[in-house]
Amino acid sequence: MRVVIDADQNGEDLKKVLVPFLRECGHEVVDLAYVAEHPDQSYPDVAYNLARRVQAGEFSKGVLICGTGLGMAIAANKLKGVYAGACESIYAAERLAKSNNAQIIALGAQVTGSESAKMLVKAFVESEFQGGRSLPKVTRVREIEQEVTG
């Protein structure tokens, strides 16, 4: 799988752990390194930069890292058709993909250790949307999004 990853200043150290881990798992990983080129920017711009690449179809899965994961998820969810969630459990990471058809997981470097983060990212990236009972709910979310955004 082709995975895109990025982090703000709070998530850089965790990103340095996750990039090689995902590669060891056999995934192609693209690190956007937004703050390296734009040191005056923070998580909203990092999230927007990655989410627009997912929105454009360049990547099917993305990983965002900040202090808690919450700000990144909020910012990424502003783009139409992009769905992100912050996770701190393996079950939630799996469900984010399997039940909610989200493309982006957001992690918090200040609330998630590196070994846990590895398991969360692996569970998310290697899970696929299952449809089934979740399909009507995901469809309804997209309908609401269309009503609101036009």
Secondary structure, DSSP 8 states (H G I E B T S, - for coil): -EEEEEE-TTTHHHHHHHHHHHHHTT-EEEE--HHHH-TT--HHHHHHHHHHHHHTTS-SEEEEEESSSHHHHHHHTTSTT--EEE-SSHHHHHHHHHTT--SEEEEETTTS-HHHHHHHHHHHHT-----GGGHHHHHHHHHHHHHHH-
